[in-house]
């Protein structure tokens, strides 16, 4: 697995400042009060992010590990959904139409080699 390039503490702090700021202002859209705890946390992240503080390093490492762990769980689920909702119905549909696009059916020919007709390449006016 390749190395993961980590972002700076500054960008990590600013991203979490924005996230907690949005959380603090979201209740205002529904006519509720501002969430002060989230506003305070967002200001702390802003200050630590602008100072590029090393206090954010453990939180950033924990966040990266959480993202990698979440990716190991979500990726197979998403790929399974794509397989069963796209690839499987396509294969079943092709079987219903009796199509053999990959030429996989057994035949009595001496060889499975397909003779090419025409020129090997028609690369006229490439550009």
C-alpha positions in Angstrom: 0.0 0.0 0.0 1.3 3.4 -0.9 2.2 6.2 1.5 -0.6 8.5 2.4 0.4 12.2 2.2 -0.8 13.9 5.3 -2.2 17.4 5.2 -0.9 20.1 7.5 -2.2 20.8 10.9 -3.3 24.2 9.6 -5.7 22.7 6.9 -6.9 20.1 9.4 -7.8 22.8 11.9 -9.5 25.0 9.4 -11.6 22.1 8.0 -12.8 21.1 11.5 -13.4 24.8 12.2 -15.8 24.9 9.3 -17.5 21.7 10.3 -18.2 22.7 13.8 -19.2 26.2 12.7 -21.8 24.7 10.4 -23.0 22.5 13.2 -23.3 25.5 15.5 -25.4 27.6 13.0 -27.5 24.7 11.6 -30.2 25.1 14.3 -30.8 28.7 13.2 -32.3 27.4 9.9 -35.0 25.7 11.9 -35.6 28.7 14.2 -33.8 27.2 17.2 -30.9 28.6 19.2 -27.3 28.7 18.3 -25.2 25.7 19.6 -22.6 27.5 21.7 -20.6 24.4 22.5 -20.0 23.8 18.8 -19.1 27.5 18.2 -16.5 27.3 21.0 -15.0 24.1 19.6 -14.9 25.7 16.1 -13.1 28.7 17.5 -10.6 26.5 19.2 -9.9 24.6 16.0 -9.6 27.9 14.1 -7.0 29.3 16.6 -5.0 26.0 16.7 -5.2 25.7 12.9 -4.0 29.2 12.3 -1.2 28.8 14.7 -0.4 25.4 13.0 -0.3 23.9 16.5 1.2 20.5 17.2 -1.8 19.9 19.5 -3.8 18.9 16.4 -1.3 16.2 15.4 -2.8 13.4 17.5 -6.3 14.3 16.5 -5.3 14.4 12.8 -3.6 10.9 13.1 -6.8 9.6 14.8 -8.9 11.1 12.1 -6.8 9.5 9.3 -6.9 6.1 11.0 -10.7 6.4 11.3 -10.9 7.3 7.6 -8.8 4.2 6.6 -10.9 1.9 8.8 -14.1 3.3 7.4 -12.8 2.8 3.9 -12.1 -0.8 4.6 -15.7 -1.3 5.7 -17.6 0.9 3.2 -15.6 0.0 0.0 -16.6 -3.7 -0.1 -20.2 -2.7 0.6 -20.3 -0.2 -2.2 -18.6 -2.5 -4.7 -21.0 -5.3 -3.7 -24.0 -3.0 -4.3 -22.6 -2.0 -7.7 -21.9 -5.6 -8.6 -25.4 -6.9 -7.7 -27.3 -3.9 -9.1 -25.3 -3.3 -12.3 -23.2 -6.3 -13.3 -25.5 -9.2 -12.4 -28.6 -7.8 -14.1 -26.5 -7.0 -17.2 -25.2 -10.6 -17.3 -28.7 -12.0 -16.8 -30.1 -9.8 -19.5 -27.4 -10.9 -21.9 -28.2 -14.5 -21.1 -31.8 -13.9 -21.8 -30.9 -12.5 -25.2 -28.5 -15.4 -25.7 -25.6 -13.1 -26.4 -22.0 -14.4 -26.1 -20.0 -11.2 -26.4 -16.8 -12.8 -25.2 -17.1 -15.8 -27.4 -16.9 -18.2 -24.5 -19.2 -21.0 -25.8 -17.7 -24.3 -26.8 -17.5 -25.0 -30.6 -16.2 -27.8 -32.8 -13.7 -25.8 -34.7 -10.0 -26.8 -34.7 -9.0 -23.4 -33.2 -10.6 -20.5 -31.4 -8.3 -18.1 -33.2 -10.2 -15.3 -34.9 -8.8 -14.3 -38.3 -8.5 -10.6 -38.7 -9.9 -9.0 -41.9 -8.8 -5.7 -43.3 -5.6 -3.7 -42.5 -3.9 -4.0 -39.2 -4.3 -0.4 -38.5 -6.1 2.6 -39.9 -4.3 5.4 -38.2 -4.7 8.1 -40.9 -4.8 11.7 -39.8 -4.1 11.0 -36.1 -3.9 14.6 -35.1 
